Amino acid sequence: MTYRTQMQLIIDHLESRRKGITSWDAITDYGITRLAKYIHELRCRGWSIIDHYEYDKDSNRKWKRYKLLSSPRASKIGKK
């Protein structure tokens, strides 16, 4: 079994899924309860991540979804 850090799980999720990630996704898929902390760390490391609120009018609840725009890896492709 390969061990992946919580940070790597989030990176893999953002890179592989266009719809992004929510706190609920992080909790149910990976058991990660501090998604905002990891998003903040990624932004500090140069990752371009946007966020927006989504709403459920029936339950009057809102949550934040994070989406990857670009990563430091993508900006290095093609450079020598």
N, C-alpha and C positions, 0 to 999 in steps of 0.2 A: 504494500500500500504506500502510495506517495503522500507525504505530508505537505500540505500547502497552508501558508499562513492565511489569516483572515483577510489581510490586505490583498494577497494574491487572488483569493476567491472573488473579492469585489472587482479587482481589475479584470479578471477573466470574464466575469458576468458583464461588465460594462462594454468590453471589447466584442463580445459575442452576441449581444442582444440589443437590437436597435431601440426597443421600447424603454430601455433604461432599468433602473432599480428603485424600489421604495423600501422604507424601513420594514414593512411587512414581508416583502420578498426576502430581505436579508435575514429576518428572524426565521421564517418558515423554511427557506432553502438551505441556510448555512448556520443557523443558530447565533447569528451576529446581532447584538442588541444596540451597538453604538455606531450605526452607519454614518451619521453626520460627522463623527470624529475622523473616520477614515476618508471621507470625501474631503474634509478640510486638509488633511495631511497630503492627499493626492494633489489638491490645488496648490498647496505650498511647494510641491515638487515639480510643478510645471504642467500638470494635467489640466486641460480645458474641459470643465464639466459645468453644464448648465443645470438649473433646477426650476421647477414650476410647481405650483399647487394644483391638485386635482380635487374635485368636490363630488360628493354623493348627496344629491338634493333630498333623496328619500330619508336618509339617516342623519342628514345635516353634519356630516363629517368631512374633514379635509386631510390631505396628506401630501407630502412632497415627493416628487419623482425626479431623480437625477439621471442625466443623459451625458454620454461622452461625446464631445466635439472633436477633440484631438488629444493625442498623448505625446509625451516627449519622444517616444520611440518613432512615431510617425514623422516627426520633424527631422529626424536623423537619417531617414531613408533617402538614398541618393547622394548623401554627402560623403566625401572622402576624408 
